[in-house]
Amino acid sequence: MNVYLKKITTCAVLSALSVLAFLIEGLFPPLIIPGARMGISNVFILFAVISLGVQYGFTVLIVKVLLGSLFSGNLSAIIYSLPAGLIALTLEVLLIYYCKNISIVAISVVGATVSILLQNLIFCLVTNSLEFLIYSPYLALLGILAGVIVGLALYFVVKILPQSFINKLQR
């Protein structure tokens, strides 16, 4: 099978799984603070980066935010989620490729924390309500928790899948 066709197909499956996880997670009440989520869909985004490459990870992220927001009926989430997700994923990619001695769990913690704090900041700027910045320390703690959970899930997915499977995706 053509390498590009295999990567595009895998990217489509990871995108669908990411959107599905996003939608299922939206069925549960927020974690302590309104709008706070665990971000389980990010497992699929980081897996795409690791197994397929950076551009595929960004593709899964963009598809997740756009389709997840559309299907959930919350189009305003694009304003908060897309810029925060793009910046957080950029930081995660830089850590993956330039900091070889950092664990995937630590990378996930950085991404989750940056993403949730940026979403709060964007919300404050859009609504001109800087008083919501008071939630930042609590959101940072939730980001750390979410990052650990997502990072551990990804760690176990990578450990469980045979390395030959991941290598086939990369070629």
N, CA, C and O of each residue as an XYZ file, in Angstrom:
684
protein
N       0.850     -1.179      0.000
C       0.000      0.000      0.000
C       0.898      1.246      0.000
O       1.958      1.264      0.626
N       0.465      2.247     -0.690
C       1.188      3.514     -0.761
C       1.361      4.092      0.652
O       0.423      4.101      1.448
N       2.580      4.577      0.949
C       2.904      5.112      2.277
C       2.001      6.293      2.623
O       1.499      6.372      3.744
N       1.790      7.194      1.700
C       0.980      8.381      1.971
C      -0.483      8.013      2.198
O      -1.155      8.595      3.049
N      -0.963      7.048      1.434
C      -2.341      6.600      1.614
C      -2.519      5.970      2.994
O      -3.542      6.179      3.645
N      -1.530      5.206      3.437
C      -1.582      4.585      4.760
C      -1.582      5.663      5.850
O      -2.338      5.571      6.817
N      -0.735      6.677      5.689
C      -0.669      7.741      6.694
C      -1.959      8.562      6.718
O      -2.452      8.910      7.791
N      -2.500      8.868      5.557
C      -3.732      9.652      5.491
C      -4.895      8.867      6.092
O      -5.726      9.428      6.808
N      -4.950      7.584      5.803
C      -6.007      6.743      6.370
C      -5.886      6.657      7.881
O      -6.881      6.781      8.595
N      -4.676      6.446      8.369
C      -4.450      6.385      9.815
C      -4.787      7.729     10.450
O      -5.378      7.769     11.529
N      -4.425      8.811      9.809
C      -4.739     10.155     10.312
C      -6.253     10.348     10.392
O      -6.755     10.933     11.352
N      -6.972      9.865      9.397
C      -8.434      9.983      9.407
C      -9.039      9.192     10.559
O      -9.964      9.661     11.222
N      -8.516      7.992     10.798
C      -9.021      7.174     11.904
C      -8.712      7.857     13.242
O      -9.578      7.927     14.115
N      -7.491      8.356     13.406
C      -7.126      9.050     14.648
C      -7.967     10.317     14.829
O      -8.347     10.653     15.950
N      -8.256     11.014     13.740
C      -9.108     12.206     13.821
C     -10.511     11.834     14.281
O     -11.088     12.501     15.140
N     -11.057     10.767     13.705
C     -12.400     10.320     14.091
C     -12.433      9.907     15.559
O     -13.374     10.245     16.278
N     -11.419      9.186     16.004
C     -11.352      8.772     17.407
C     -11.214      9.979     18.334
O     -11.791     10.004     19.422
N     -10.455     10.965     17.902
C     -10.276     12.176     18.696
C     -11.586     12.949     18.828
O     -11.932     13.411     19.916
N     -12.306     13.087     17.729
C     -13.607     13.770     17.762
C     -14.576     12.995     18.644
O     -15.304     13.587     19.442
N     -14.587     11.682     18.504
C     -15.478     10.846     19.307
C     -15.165     10.989     20.801
O     -16.076     11.138     21.615
N     -13.885     10.945     21.159
C     -13.492     11.114     22.568
C     -13.898     12.493     23.070
O     -14.363     12.629     24.202
N     -13.726     13.513     22.240
C     -14.111     14.882     22.590
C     -15.611     14.965     22.872
O     -16.033     15.576     23.853
N     -16.408     14.345     22.003
C     -17.862     14.396     22.160
C     -18.331     13.600     23.378
O     -19.217     14.043     24.108
N     -17.738     12.431     23.596
C     -18.109     11.626     24.763
C     -17.739     12.360     26.049
O     -18.508     12.370     27.010
N     -16.572     12.966     26.058
C     -16.137     13.706     27.238
C     -17.075     14.881     27.528
O     -17.275     15.250     28.685
N     -17.642     15.457     26.486
C     -18.574     16.568     26.649
C     -19.888     16.169     27.290
O     -20.643     17.032     27.738
N     -20.174     14.876     27.341
C     -21.406     14.400     27.972
C     -21.331     14.430     29.498
O     -22.353     14.368     30.182
N     -20.110     14.525     30.021
C     -19.908     14.535     31.471
C     -19.812     15.972     31.971
O     -19.421     16.870     31.225
N     -20.166     16.185     33.226
C     -20.062     17.552     33.759
C     -18.605     18.007     33.814
O     -17.698     17.179     33.895
N     -18.380     19.324     33.770
C     -17.010     19.833     33.816
C     -16.324     19.490     35.141
O     -16.975     19.249     36.157
N     -15.006     19.478     35.097
C     -14.214     19.216     36.291
C     -14.117     20.485     37.130
O     -13.368     21.397     36.782
N     -14.839     20.553     38.194
C     -14.765     21.608     39.210
C     -15.080     22.996     38.642
O     -15.974     23.682     39.138
N     -14.349     23.407     37.608
C     -14.499     24.753     37.034
C     -15.222     24.634     35.698
O     -14.902     23.739     34.916
N     -16.186     25.506     35.410
C     -16.921     25.421     34.141
C     -15.974     25.408     32.941
O     -15.047     26.213     32.851
N     -16.228     24.481     32.028
C     -15.430     24.382     30.814
C     -14.211     23.493     30.920
O     -13.616     23.141     29.901
N     -13.826     23.124     32.125
C     -12.620     22.300     32.301
C     -12.921     20.851     31.939
O     -13.894     20.265     32.414
N     -12.068     20.286     31.091
C     -12.214     18.897     30.652
C     -10.897     18.168     30.853
O      -9.853     18.787     31.060
N     -10.961     16.849     30.790
C      -9.763     16.042     30.961
C      -8.912     16.018     29.679
O      -7.693     15.873     29.764
N      -9.508     16.154     28.539
C      -8.749     16.215     27.291
C      -8.240     14.875     26.792
O      -7.145     14.787     26.235
N      -9.030     13.836     26.989
C      -8.627     12.491     26.572
C      -8.387     12.424     25.059
O      -7.584     11.612     24.599
N      -9.058     13.248     24.304
C      -8.877     13.244     22.844
C      -7.443     13.593     22.442
O      -7.018     13.305     21.323
N      -6.706     14.215     23.361
C      -5.324     14.582     23.053
C      -4.399     13.374     22.947
O      -3.304     13.482     22.395
N      -4.822     12.231     23.465
C      -4.039     11.002     23.296
C      -3.862     10.729     21.803
O      -2.771     10.369     21.362
N      -4.918     10.897     21.039
C      -4.883     10.603     19.611
C      -4.040     11.626     18.850
O      -3.388     11.294     17.860
N      -4.060     12.860     19.318
C      -3.261     13.908     18.676
C      -1.774     13.637     18.882
O      -0.994     13.669     17.930
N      -1.388     13.371     20.119
C       0.022     13.092     20.388
C       0.472     11.781     19.748
O       1.615     11.664     19.307
N      -0.417     10.806     19.696
C      -0.061      9.549     19.018
C       0.186      9.804     17.532
O       1.091      9.214     16.941
N      -0.606     10.672     16.936
C      -0.402     11.015     15.519
C       0.961     11.671     15.320
O       1.653     11.371     14.347
N       1.354     12.561     16.229
C       2.668     13.209     16.126
C       3.775     12.166     16.197
O       4.700     12.171     15.385
N       3.672     11.273     17.175
C       4.717     10.280     17.404
C       4.784      9.253     16.279
O       5.871      8.891     15.830
N       3.627      8.785     15.826
C       3.613      7.683     14.869
C       3.605      8.118     13.405
O       4.154      7.419     12.553
N       2.990      9.262     13.103
C       2.845      9.676     11.712
C       3.705     10.880     11.342
O       4.205     10.973     10.221
N       3.874     11.797     12.284
C       4.632     13.008     12.013
C       3.875     14.241     12.474
O       2.680     14.197     12.770
N       4.603     15.328     12.524
C       4.073     16.575     13.074
C       2.845     17.066     12.317
O       1.842     17.419     12.936
N       2.908     17.093     10.985
C       1.791     17.644     10.216
C       0.505     16.848     10.442
O      -0.587     17.415     10.403
N       0.624     15.554     10.674
C      -0.565     14.740     10.922
C      -1.137     15.021     12.313
O      -2.354     15.002     12.500
N      -0.274     15.279     13.273
C      -0.742     15.653     14.611
C      -1.535     16.952     14.570
O      -2.589     17.067     15.196
N      -1.019     17.929     13.827
C      -1.746     19.198     13.695
C      -3.065     18.999     12.946
O      -4.064     19.649     13.255
N      -3.065     18.108     11.973
C      -4.300     17.817     11.242
C      -5.348     17.223     12.174
O      -6.508     17.636     12.149
N      -4.946     16.257     12.995
C      -5.895     15.644     13.941
C      -6.429     16.704     14.908
O      -7.621     16.720     15.218
N      -5.558     17.579     15.379
C      -5.989     18.652     16.290
C      -7.029     19.548     15.627
O      -8.078     19.819     16.211
N      -6.748     20.002     14.428
C      -7.661     20.920     13.735
C      -8.996     20.249     13.446
O     -10.053     20.852     13.635
N      -8.951     19.005     12.991
C     -10.195     18.263     12.722
C     -10.992     18.100     14.018
O     -12.209     18.281     14.028
N     -10.304     17.759     15.106
C     -10.989     17.570     16.403
C     -11.686     18.851     16.850
O     -12.847     18.820     17.260
N     -10.989     19.956     16.772
C     -11.573     21.216     17.245
C     -12.735     21.637     16.344
O     -13.801     22.001     16.840
N     -12.536     21.591     15.041
C     -13.591     22.057     14.135
C     -14.810     21.145     14.160
O     -15.930     21.619     14.351
N     -14.609     19.835     13.970
C     -15.753     18.926     13.949
C     -16.353     18.732     15.343
O     -17.572     18.642     15.485
N     -15.508     18.669     16.367
C     -16.019     18.529     17.725
C     -16.888     19.707     18.111
O     -17.946     19.528     18.715
N     -16.455     20.906     17.770
C     -17.246     22.103     18.069
C     -18.533     22.131     17.255
O     -19.591     22.505     17.762
N     -18.436     21.735     15.995
C     -19.614     21.711     15.123
C     -20.632     20.686     15.619
O     -21.814     21.000     15.756
N     -20.175     19.463     15.887
C     -21.093     18.402     16.314
C     -21.667     18.648     17.706
O     -22.789     18.230     17.992
N     -20.917     19.315     18.568
C     -21.421     19.585     19.916
C     -22.298     20.836     19.947
O     -22.943     21.121     20.956
N     -22.318     21.578     18.847
C     -23.126     22.787     18.793
C     -22.514     23.955     19.530
O     -23.203     24.921     19.860
N     -21.223     23.872     19.790
C     -20.540     24.929     20.533
C     -19.452     25.545     19.639
O     -18.259     25.349     19.869
N     -19.881     26.276     18.634
C     -18.932     26.850     17.673
C     -18.024     27.904     18.302
O     -16.927     28.154     17.803
N     -18.468     28.513     19.377
C     -17.611     29.511     20.033
C     -16.379     28.859     20.656
O     -15.396     29.546     20.935
N     -16.416     27.548     20.877
C     -15.253     26.848     21.433
C     -14.050     26.933     20.498
O     -12.905     26.829     20.939
N     -14.311     27.121     19.213
C     -13.215     27.236     18.244
C     -12.326     28.434     18.595
O     -11.104     28.370     18.456
N     -12.944     29.516     19.046
C     -12.199     30.732     19.389
C     -11.180     30.456     20.493
O     -10.081     31.011     20.486
N     -11.550     29.603     21.432
C     -10.679     29.317     22.575
C      -9.770     28.117     22.314
O      -8.573     28.155     22.598
N     -10.353     27.067     21.774
C      -9.637     25.792     21.656
C      -8.589     25.774     20.557
O      -7.508     25.218     20.750
N      -8.881     26.361     19.424
C      -7.948     26.252     18.303
C      -6.622     26.976     18.560
O      -5.569     26.355     18.414
N      -6.625     28.253     18.934
C      -5.332     28.896     19.182
C      -4.574     28.253     20.348
O      -3.363     28.048     20.273
N      -5.298     27.940     21.418
C      -4.638     27.322     22.576
C      -4.072     25.957     22.209
O      -2.956     25.619     22.604
N      -4.834     25.176     21.459
C      -4.378     23.855     21.038
C      -3.179     23.929     20.120
O      -2.243     23.141     20.254
N      -3.197     24.875     19.181
C      -2.067     25.012     18.257
C      -0.784     25.407     18.987
O       0.288     24.876     18.698
N      -0.895     26.327     19.922
C       0.287     26.750     20.684
C       0.783     25.617     21.579
O       1.983     25.349     21.638
N      -0.146     24.949     22.279
C       0.240     23.852     23.173
C       0.882     22.708     22.381
O       1.893     22.148     22.805
N       0.297     22.364     21.235
C       0.863     21.274     20.430
C       2.227     21.667     19.868
O       3.116     20.822     19.767
N       2.402     22.916     19.508
C       3.714     23.384     19.042
C       4.763     23.190     20.143
O       5.867     22.716     19.877
N       4.414     23.553     21.362
C       5.342     23.344     22.488
C       5.635     21.857     22.702
O       6.779     21.474     22.946
N       4.603     21.029     22.610
C       4.794     19.594     22.782
C       5.709     19.020     21.701
O       6.583     18.201     21.985
N       5.501     19.456     20.473
C       6.347     18.988     19.361
C       7.797     19.411     19.584
O       8.716     18.616     19.385
N       8.000     20.650     19.993
C       9.363     21.115     20.268
C      10.016     20.283     21.368
O      11.194     19.937     21.278
N       9.249     19.968     22.397
C       9.788     19.136     23.473
C      10.090     17.720     22.989
O      11.113     17.144     23.359
N       9.211     17.161     22.169
C       9.416     15.797     21.655
C      10.698     15.721     20.831
O      11.483     14.784     20.978
N      10.905     16.699     19.973
C      12.022     16.614     19.033
C      13.322     17.234     19.529
O      14.392     16.908     19.015
N      13.249     18.119     20.514
C      14.482     18.798     20.935
C      14.906     18.491     22.373
O      16.018     18.841     22.770
N      14.055     17.856     23.145
C      14.408     17.481     24.525
C      14.274     15.965     24.639
O      13.232     15.453     25.050
N      15.309     15.274     24.280
C      15.254     13.813     24.186
C      15.089     13.124     25.542
O      14.629     11.982     25.586
N      15.441     13.766     26.625
C      15.389     13.118     27.936
C      14.129     13.443     28.721
O      14.103     13.260     29.938
N      13.096     13.916     28.063
C      11.855     14.269     28.751
C      10.800     13.203     28.428
O      10.690     12.749     27.290
N      10.043     12.820     29.432
C       9.051     11.759     29.237
C       7.815     12.288     28.515
O       7.546     13.489     28.506
N       7.079     11.372     27.917
C       5.846     11.746     27.228
C       4.814     12.267     28.237
O       3.960     13.084     27.891
N       4.898     11.796     29.470
C       3.985     12.295     30.507
C       4.287     13.767     30.805
O       3.367     14.577     30.913
N       5.558     14.112     30.937
C       5.932     15.507     31.197
C       5.546     16.396     30.016
O       5.081     17.520     30.206
N       5.738     15.898     28.816
C       5.355     16.657     27.614
C       3.851     16.900     27.610
O       3.396     18.001     27.298
N       3.092     15.886     27.953
C       1.638     16.014     28.004
C       1.199     17.006     29.080
O       0.251     17.765     28.880
N       1.885     16.997     30.212
C       1.566     17.946     31.296
C       1.785     19.380     30.815
O       0.954     20.255     31.058
N       2.897     19.614     30.139
C       3.172     20.959     29.612
C       2.066     21.373     28.641
O       1.529     22.477     28.742
N       1.728     20.492     27.703
C       0.701     20.815     26.713
C      -0.655     21.081     27.326
O      -1.323     22.053     26.972
N      -1.070     20.217     28.251
C      -2.385     20.380     28.880
C      -2.456     21.656     29.705
O      -3.453     22.377     29.669
N      -1.394     21.925     30.443
C      -1.389     23.122     31.299
C      -1.387     24.392     30.463
O      -2.142     25.324     30.741
N      -0.549     24.432     29.451
C      -0.503     25.606     28.570
C      -1.843     25.802     27.878
O      -2.345     26.923     27.795
N      -2.424     24.715     27.381
C      -3.692     24.810     26.656
C      -4.809     25.363     27.538
O      -5.530     26.273     27.129
N      -4.954     24.826     28.728
C      -6.065     25.261     29.589
C      -5.869     26.701     30.074
O      -6.837     27.451     30.204
N      -4.617     27.084     30.340
C      -4.356     28.462     30.762
C      -4.567     29.447     29.610
O      -5.096     30.540     29.814
N      -4.158     29.064     28.413
C      -4.376     29.938     27.253
C      -5.858     30.075     26.935
O      -6.312     31.159     26.567
N      -6.619     28.991     27.071
C      -8.058     29.086     26.829
C      -8.703     30.062     27.818
O      -9.582     30.842     27.449
N      -8.265     30.011     29.053
C      -8.793     30.945     30.049
C      -8.406     32.383     29.707
O      -9.226     33.295     29.813
N      -7.162     32.577     29.299
C      -6.709     33.919     28.930
C      -7.484     34.445     27.720
O      -7.906     35.601     27.708
N      -7.670     33.608     26.715
C      -8.428     34.019     25.525
C      -9.860     34.357     25.912
O     -10.423     35.337     25.425
N     -10.451     33.547     26.787
C     -11.806     33.840     27.265
C     -11.856     35.211     27.937
O     -12.763     36.005     27.689
N     -10.874     35.471     28.783
C     -10.832     36.763     29.481
C     -10.699     37.925     28.503
O     -11.339     38.962     28.677
N      -9.875     37.755     27.484
C      -9.683     38.814     26.495
C     -10.928     39.023     25.639
O     -11.320     40.158     25.370
N     -11.551     37.918     25.209
C     -12.742     38.010     24.353
C     -13.906     38.639     25.105
O     -14.637     39.462     24.554
N     -14.076     38.251     26.358
C     -15.209     38.768     27.135
C     -14.887     40.047     27.895
O     -15.756     40.639     28.535
N     -13.629     40.465     27.816
C     -13.177     41.648     28.540
C     -13.475     41.518     30.038
O     -13.883     42.476     30.696
N     -13.258     40.310     30.551
C     -13.532     40.000     31.954
C     -12.292     39.386     32.580
O     -12.202     38.167     32.724
N     -11.355     40.212     32.946
C     -10.088     39.711     33.469
C     -10.218     39.057     34.838
O      -9.281     38.410     35.307
N     -11.379     39.220     35.486
C     -11.542     38.600     36.799
C     -11.507     37.070     36.733
O     -11.275     36.414     37.749
N     -11.735     36.500     35.550
C     -11.673     35.042     35.417
C     -10.243     34.512     35.488
O     -10.032     33.302     35.568
N      -9.273     35.403     35.459
C      -7.877     34.978     35.625
C      -7.635     34.402     37.025
O      -6.640     33.717     37.260
N      -8.547     34.687     37.938
C      -8.425     34.139     39.290
C      -8.475     32.610     39.279
O      -7.976     31.960     40.198
N      -9.078     32.044     38.238
C      -9.146     30.588     38.115
C      -7.827     29.965     37.663
O      -7.681     28.743     37.697
N      -6.892     30.766     37.251
C      -5.649     30.245     36.663
C      -4.909     29.222     37.529
O      -4.514     28.182     37.004
N      -4.706     29.461     38.810
C      -4.000     28.434     39.604
C      -4.748     27.099     39.635
O      -4.128     26.037     39.579
N      -6.066     27.154     39.723
C      -6.871     25.929     39.753
C      -6.838     25.237     38.394
O      -6.759     24.012     38.305
N      -6.898     26.044     37.342
C      -6.812     25.478     35.996
C      -5.443     24.847     35.748
O      -5.339     23.814     35.086
N      -4.402     25.470     36.279
C      -3.055     24.892     36.136
C      -2.989     23.528     36.818
O      -2.410     22.588     36.273
N      -3.577     23.418     38.000
C      -3.604     22.119     38.687
C      -4.396     21.086     37.898
O      -3.990     19.928     37.798
N      -5.528     21.505     37.337
C      -6.308     20.595     36.500
C      -5.537     20.211     35.239
O      -5.622     19.076     34.771
N      -4.787     21.164     34.696
C      -3.960     20.879     33.522
C      -2.893     19.842     33.824
O      -2.616     18.959     33.013
N      -2.300     19.963     35.002
C      -1.284     18.985     35.406
C      -1.921     17.600     35.532
O      -1.378     16.614     35.031
N      -3.069     17.531     36.200
C      -3.772     16.257     36.360
C      -4.154     15.660     35.006
O      -3.923     14.479     34.748
N      -4.739     16.492     34.148
C      -5.142     16.022     32.821
C      -3.926     15.576     32.012
O      -3.978     14.558     31.322
N      -2.853     16.322     32.095
C      -1.642     15.974     31.370
C      -1.055     14.648     31.816
O      -0.573     13.867     30.995
N      -1.096     14.396     33.111
C      -0.592     13.119     33.632
C      -1.456     11.971     33.108
O      -0.931     10.945     32.676
N      -2.759     12.139     33.146
C      -3.662     11.073     32.687
C      -3.482     10.814     31.193
O      -3.363      9.663     30.774
N      -3.463     11.871     30.394
C      -3.272     11.715     28.945
C      -1.888     11.136     28.649
O      -1.752     10.243     27.813
N      -0.874     11.639     29.325
C       0.486     11.146     29.107
C       0.636      9.685     29.465
O       1.283      8.934     28.735
N       0.045      9.263     30.581
C       0.105      7.854     30.958
C      -0.659      6.978     29.972
O      -0.209      5.886     29.622
N      -1.813      7.462     29.528
C      -2.580      6.698     28.530
C      -1.763      6.518     27.253
O      -1.714      5.426     26.688
N      -1.128      7.589     26.805
C      -0.308      7.501     25.592
C       0.903      6.598     25.814
O       1.263      5.810     24.940
N       1.520      6.713     26.971
C       2.665      5.865     27.302
C       2.282      4.390     27.191
O       3.017      3.598     26.600
N       1.134      4.023     27.758
C       0.713      2.626     27.714
C       0.296      2.193     26.310
O       0.526      1.046     25.927
N      -0.309      3.085     25.545
C      -0.647      2.759     24.155
C       0.623      2.463     23.362
O       0.685      1.481     22.622
N       1.619      3.304     23.519
C       2.884      3.103     22.793
C       3.579      1.827     23.264
O       4.174      1.117     22.454
N       3.513      1.526     24.563
C       4.145      0.312     25.099
C       3.413     -0.950     24.660
O       4.041     -1.975     24.393
N       2.088     -0.877     24.585
C       1.296     -2.057     24.232
C       1.404     -2.371     22.742
O       1.529     -3.533     22.355
N       1.355     -1.337     21.912
C       1.446     -1.567     20.469
C       2.859     -2.042     20.120
O       3.842     -1.498     20.624
N       2.955     -3.037     19.273
C       4.296     -3.477     18.872
C       5.047     -2.358     18.142
O       4.460     -1.623     17.349
N       6.330     -2.239     18.414
C       7.146     -1.208     17.767
C       7.103     -1.366     16.245
O       7.186     -0.380     15.513
N       6.975     -2.602     15.775
C       6.907     -2.827     14.327
C       5.673     -2.168     13.723
O       5.718     -1.701     12.585
N       4.561     -2.123     14.478
C       3.350     -1.465     14.006
C       3.577      0.037     13.859
O       3.209      0.633     12.847
N       4.181      0.638     14.870
C       4.458      2.076     14.826
C       5.463      2.388     13.721
O       5.327      3.398     13.031
N       6.468      1.532     13.547
C       7.449      1.744     12.482
C       6.790      1.672     11.109
O       7.159      2.424     10.207
N       5.822      0.777     10.941
C       5.115      0.679      9.656
C       4.323      1.943      9.353
O       4.204      2.348      8.196
N       3.777      2.570     10.406
C       3.035      3.815     10.204
C       3.974      4.931      9.761
O       3.582      5.814      8.998
N       5.212      4.889     10.242
C       6.155      5.960      9.942
C       6.753      5.832      8.549
O       7.260      6.808      7.996
N       6.697      4.647      7.986
C       7.273      4.454      6.636
C       6.240      4.560      5.575
O       6.553      4.425      4.393
